[in-house]
Amino acid sequence: MKAGQVFRRFTIKDGRRVILRAPRWEDLDDLLDFINSLVDEGVDIDRDKKVSREDEANWLGRRLADIENDRIIGIVAEADGRVVANSEVTRKSGIMDHVGELGISVKAGFRDLGIGTEMMKALIAESRRMGLKVLVLDVFASNSRARHLYKKVGFEETGRIPRGICRKGEYIDLIRMTTIL
């Protein structure tokens, strides 16, 4: 996979055009704004503190290298010239190198428009291309929107850690979901 490689172009429910593509270095500021907007919103992700530009640059540099070397599938959604969703599949190693760990998030204002579904379809197709046989993901039990999407594209709940998340003193179950490719 190459930086900026386009996977799919489509029109979302509100008529805007979206491009699904691999991330590129020029996305740094958009990705920084993206992750910090999720933190500000308090969405169900494993981060609760804003990211510095330096930390985001270091993360993006590592990620682009992993994408170029087929260790990670990285797909962003671009709408109105900005990154509005981010996703990845990371290949496990050793005796689990047939398994990929999936993560996806969509910015406020772009949810429930079909972007997540299209990204999941692209991630699944690219995972097959990469030779993966199993995809897994973790989701907060409180995130019913995400769980609905995952079920829609073929994931099933295969495990649960009761009280696996503690955010702001509140405990939430962590659910493991799996699909066989």
DRENMARZA-593154 format. One record per atom (N, C-alpha, C): residue in one letter; x, y, z. Coordinates in steps of 0.05 Angstrom, whole numbers, padded with zeros to 5 digits, always signed. Each point is the difference from the previous one (the first is absolute). Last residue first. Example, Ala and Ser with C-alpha at 12.3 -4.5 7.8 and 13.67 -1.06 7.14 Angstrom:
BEGIN
s+00257-00045+00142s+00016+00024+00001s-00015+00022+00014a+00006-00115-00001a-00018+00024+00000a+00018+00024+00000
//
This chain:
BEGIN
l-00256-00283+00156l+00001+00009-00028l-00001-00024-00019i-00039+00021+00104i+00018-00018-00015i-00002+00008-00030t-00017+00059+00095t-00011-00010-00025t+00021-00018-00013t-00025+00050+00105t+00017-00015-00019t-00016-00006-00026m+00005+00062+00103m-00016-00009-00023m+00019-00012-00021r-00005+00032+00112r+00017-00009-00022r-00019-00011-00021i-00015+00074+00085i-00010-00022-00016i+00020-00006-00022l-00008+00050+00103l+00015+00000-00025l-00008-00025-00016d-00053+00061+00082d+00010-00026-00010d+00015+00005-00027i-00005+00074+00079i-00014-00008-00024i+00011-00027-00009y-00001+00077+00090y+00009-00025-00012y-00018-00008-00023e+00030+00099+00050e-00022-00018-00009e+00011-00025-00014g+00052+00077+00033g-00011-00014+00022g-00023-00019-00007k+00050+00048-00067k-00012+00020+00018k-00015-00013+00023r+00025-00072-00060r+00003+00027-00010r-00016+00019+00018c+00036-00107-00014c-00007+00018+00021c+00006+00028-00010i-00015-00108-00040i+00007+00028-00005i-00008+00016+00025g-00017-00093-00003g+00026+00001-00012g+00010+00029-00005r-00082-00049+00041r+00013+00023+00012r+00029+00003-00011p-00031-00090-00030p-00018+00017+00017p+00017+00022+00013i+00019-00050-00092i+00013+00005+00026i-00018+00018+00016r-00015-00072-00088r-00007+00024+00015r+00016+00001+00026g-00015-00054-00107g+00010+00002+00027g-00007+00026+00013t-00026-00027-00088t+00013-00025+00007t+00012+00001+00028e-00075+00050-00076e+00012+00002+00027e+00012-00027+00007e-00007+00028-00104e-00017-00011+00022e+00015+00004+00027f-00001+00041-00112f+00013-00006+00026f-00020-00010+00020g-00020+00032-00093g+00007-00028+00004g+00015-00007+00026v-00041+00085-00038v+00021-00009-00019v+00011-00028+00007k-00068+00043+00054k-00010+00002-00028k+00020-00010-00020k+00023+00006+00093k-00018-00022-00006k-00009+00000-00029y+00051+00073+00029y+00016-00024-00001y-00017-00025-00006l-00044+00083+00013l+00016+00000-00025l+00015-00026-00003h-00046+00014+00081h-00019-00004-00022h+00015-00002-00027r+00050+00025+00076r-00007-00029+00001r-00020-00007-00022a+00023+00091+00011a+00022-00016-00011a-00007-00030+00000r-00063+00057+00040r+00003+00007-00029r+00021-00016-00013s-00012-00005+00095s-00020-00016-00016s+00002+00006-00029n+00061+00012+00088n+00001+00010-00028n-00018-00016-00018s+00020-00019+00094s-00017+00024-00002s-00002+00011-00028a+00059-00073+00025a-00028-00009+00000a-00020+00023-00003f+00099+00004-00041f-00013+00005+00025f-00029-00010-00002v+00077-00046-00059v-00018+00023+00000v-00012+00003+00028d+00082-00054-00067d-00012+00005+00027d-00017+00024-00002l+00035-00079-00076l-00001+00028+00009l-00011+00000+00028v+00040-00070-00087v-00010+00004+00027v+00000+00030+00005l+00009-00078-00087l+00002+00027+00009l-00013+00002+00028v+00046-00080-00071v-00017+00007+00023v+00004+00030+00006k+00048-00042-00071k-00022-00019+00001k-00021+00007+00022l+00082+00050-00070l-00011-00004+00027l-00024-00019-00001g+00055+00037-00075g+00001-00028+00008g-00009-00005+00028m+00001+00082-00058m+00024-00004+00016m+00004-00028+00009r-00079+00025-00046r+00023+00003-00018r+00026-00005+00014r-00077+00003+00053r+00000-00025-00017r+00024+00001-00019s-00016+00077+00048s+00010-00021+00018s+00002-00027-00014e-00038+00074-00045e+00029+00002+00001e+00012-00021+00019a-00094+00005-00006a+00011-00008-00026a+00030+00001+00001i-00045+00031+00076i-00003-00029-00003i+00012-00010-00026l-00002+00093+00016l+00019-00013+00018l-00002-00031-00003a-00063+00052-00048a+00027+00003-00011a+00021-00014+00017k-00088+00003+00032k+00001-00017-00024k+00028+00001-00012m-00017+00058+00071m+00001-00028+00010m+00002-00019-00024m-00013+00091-00019m+00027-00005+00010m+00003-00028+00009e-00085+00028-00027e+00018-00002-00023e+00029-00005+00009t-00064+00014+00068t-00006-00025-00015t+00019-00003-00023g+00004+00081+00048g+00010-00023+00016g-00004-00027-00014i-00036+00079-00040i+00029+00000-00001i+00011-00024+00015g-00095+00029-00007g+00010-00022-00017g+00030-00002-00001l-00058+00060+00054l-00002+00008-00028l+00010-00022-00019d+00002+00009+00101d-00026-00008-00010d-00005+00010-00029r+00076+00055+00045r-00010-00027+00008r-00028-00004-00011f+00056+00080-00004f+00004-00018-00023f-00009-00028+00007g-00002+00073+00062g-00009+00013-00024g+00002-00017-00024a+00067-00020+00078a-00027+00011+00003a-00008+00015-00025k+00075-00074-00014k-00004+00026+00013k-00029+00007+00002v+00043-00101+00001v-00011+00020-00019v-00006+00025+00015s+00063-00100+00007s-00015+00022+00013s-00008+00020-00021i+00048-00108+00019i-00013+00020-00017i-00013+00021+00016g+00067-00099-00001g-00009+00024+00015g-00011+00020-00020l+00037-00113+00011l-00013+00022-00015l-00007+00023+00019e+00070-00091-00012e-00014+00016+00020e-00010+00025-00013g+00028-00103-00040g+00003+00028-00001g-00017+00014+00021v+00048-00104-00026v-00020+00016+00014v+00006+00029-00003h+00056-00073-00028h-00023-00002-00017h-00024+00017+00011d+00085-00015+00045d+00004+00019-00022d-00022-00002-00021m+00023-00046+00090m-00025+00014-00005m+00001+00019-00024i+00074-00051+00035i-00020-00020-00006i-00028+00012-00004g+00074+00071-00010g+00005-00028+00008g-00022-00019-00007s-00031+00102+00007s+00026-00012-00008s+00001-00030+00009k-00082+00077-00032k+00013-00011+00023k+00026-00014-00010r-00048+00083-00052r+00005-00029+00000r+00014-00008+00026t-00068+00084-00018t+00028-00006+00007t+00002-00030+00001v-00068+00079-00044v+00001-00028+00008v+00030-00005+00004e-00064+00097-00001e+00023-00017-00006e-00006-00029+00007s-00043+00112-00013s-00002-00028+00006s+00025-00015-00006n-00060+00103+00004n+00026-00013+00000n-00004-00029+00008a-00055+00099-00036a-00001-00026+00013a+00028-00013-00004v-00016+00087-00032v-00023-00001+00017v-00004-00027+00013v+00073+00072-00056v-00003-00027+00010v-00023+00000+00021r+00002+00071-00084r+00010-00005+00027r-00003-00029+00008g-00033+00046-00083g+00029+00005+00002g+00012-00005+00027d-00093-00018-00022d+00005+00029+00000d+00029+00006+00004a-00007-00094+00023a-00023+00014-00010a+00005+00030+00002e+00052-00105+00012e+00003+00029-00005e-00026+00011-00012a+00040-00090+00061a-00022+00010-00018a+00005+00030-00001v+00073-00084+00018v-00014+00023+00010v-00022+00007-00019i+00066-00091+00026i-00019+00013-00018i-00012+00024+00015g+00083-00083+00005g-00010+00025+00011g-00018+00013-00021i+00051-00098+00031i-00018+00012-00020i-00010+00026+00012i+00094-00054+00025i-00025+00012+00008i-00015+00008-00026r+00081-00043-00007r-00005-00010+00027r-00026+00011+00010d+00049+00015-00088d-00022-00019+00002d-00003-00012+00028n+00061+00073-00032n+00011-00027+00003n-00021-00021+00004e-00023+00093-00008e+00017-00005-00023e+00011-00029+00000i-00048+00030+00075i-00018-00003-00023i+00016-00007-00025d+00047+00021+00079d-00013-00026+00003d-00019-00006-00024a+00042+00085+00005a+00020-00021-00005a-00013-00028+00001l-00054+00073+00024l+00005+00000-00029l+00021-00021-00008r-00018+00013+00092r-00022-00012-00014r+00004-00002-00030r+00063+00045+00056r+00001-00029+00004r-00022-00014-00016g-00002+00094-00002g+00024-00010-00013g+00003-00030+00003l-00070+00043+00046l-00005-00001-00029l+00024-00011-00015w+00008+00015+00094w-00018-00021-00006w-00004-00004-00030n+00051+00074+00028n+00014-00025+00005n-00017-00025-00006a-00041+00084-00005a+00020-00002-00021a+00015-00026+00003e-00059+00024+00069e-00015-00009-00024e+00019-00004-00024d+00036+00035+00080d-00008-00028+00004d-00015-00011-00025e+00023+00091-00001e+00024-00016-00001e-00007-00030+00004r-00068+00064+00010r+00007-00002-00028r+00025-00018-00003s-00063-00019+00084s+00017+00023-00010s+00007-00005-00029v-00090-00036+00054v+00026-00008-00011v+00014+00025-00009k-00081-00018+00080k+00007+00011-00027k+00029-00009-00007k-00061-00060+00066k+00016+00024+00001k+00008+00008-00028d-00047-00080+00022d-00016+00020+00014d+00015+00026+00003r-00008-00104-00056r+00016+00024+00005r-00018+00021+00013d-00026-00087-00040d+00018-00005+00023d+00018+00024+00006i-00104+00005-00038i+00026-00009-00010i+00018-00003+00024d-00101+00035-00018d+00009-00026+00012d+00025-00010-00015v-00026+00108+00009v-00010-00025-00012v+00013-00025+00012g+00005+00102+00017g-00003-00021+00020g-00011-00026-00011e+00024+00091-00039e-00027-00009-00001e-00005-00022+00022d+00087+00036-00014d-00017+00021+00010d-00029-00009+00002v+00062-00060-00039v+00005+00004+00029v-00019+00021+00011l-00002-00011-00092l-00012-00023+00013l+00004+00001+00030s+00042+00065-00052s-00030+00005+00000s-00014-00024+00013n+00093-00006-00013n-00006+00018+00022n-00030+00007+00001i+00033-00054-00071i+00002-00015+00026i-00008+00019+00023f+00000+00040-00086f-00019-00022+00001f+00001-00013+00028d+00064+00066-00023d-00027+00012+00005d-00020-00022+00005l+00083-00029-00028l+00002+00012+00027l-00026+00012+00009l+00007-00032-00088l-00001-00022+00019l+00002+00010+00029d+00009+00063-00069d-00027-00010+00000d-00003-00023+00020d+00086+00035-00015d-00016+00019+00015d-00029-00009+00001l+00061-00056-00049l+00007+00003+00028l-00019+00019+00015d+00005-00032-00096d-00024-00003+00017d+00006+00007+00029e+00066-00007-00072e-00014+00026-00001e-00026+00000+00017w+00054-00080-00014w+00012+00019+00019w-00015+00026+00001r-00057-00083-00027r+00025+00010-00011r+00010+00021+00020p-00077-00091-00008p+00009+00026+00010p+00026+00008-00013a-00072-00061-00052a+00021-00003+00020a+00008+00028+00010r-00100-00009-00037r+00028-00002-00009r+00019-00006+00023l-00108+00024-00037l+00013-00017+00019l+00028-00005-00012i-00075+00082-00015i+00022-00016-00011i+00011-00017+00023v-00098+00058-00024v+00020-00010+00019v+00020-00017-00015r-00085+00080-00016r+00018-00020-00011r+00021-00007+00021r-00105+00038+00016r+00028+00007-00002r+00016-00024-00010g-00097+00000+00019g+00008+00010-00026g+00030+00007-00003d-00052-00041+00076d-00007+00028-00003d+00010+00013-00026k+00015-00094+00023k-00029+00005+00000k-00007+00030-00003i+00094-00031-00041i-00014-00007+00025i-00029+00011-00001t+00073-00033-00079t-00016+00022+00009t-00015-00009+00025f+00099-00036-00043f-00029-00004+00001f-00013+00026+00010r+00099-00058-00028r-00012+00026+00000r-00030-00005+00001r+00096-00061+00024r-00027+00003-00009r-00009+00029+00002f+00092-00031+00013f-00015-00025+00001f-00028+00002-00013v+00103+00054-00005v-00029+00003+00002v-00013-00028-00003q+00101+00039+00038q-00014-00018-00019q-00030+00001+00004g+00072+00047+00052g-00019+00014-00017g-00015-00018-00019a+00088-00041+00037a-00012+00024+00012a-00018+00014-00021k+00015-00105-00012k+00016+00025-00002k-00016+00023+00012m+00007-00115+00005m-00017+00023+00000m+00018+00025+00000
//
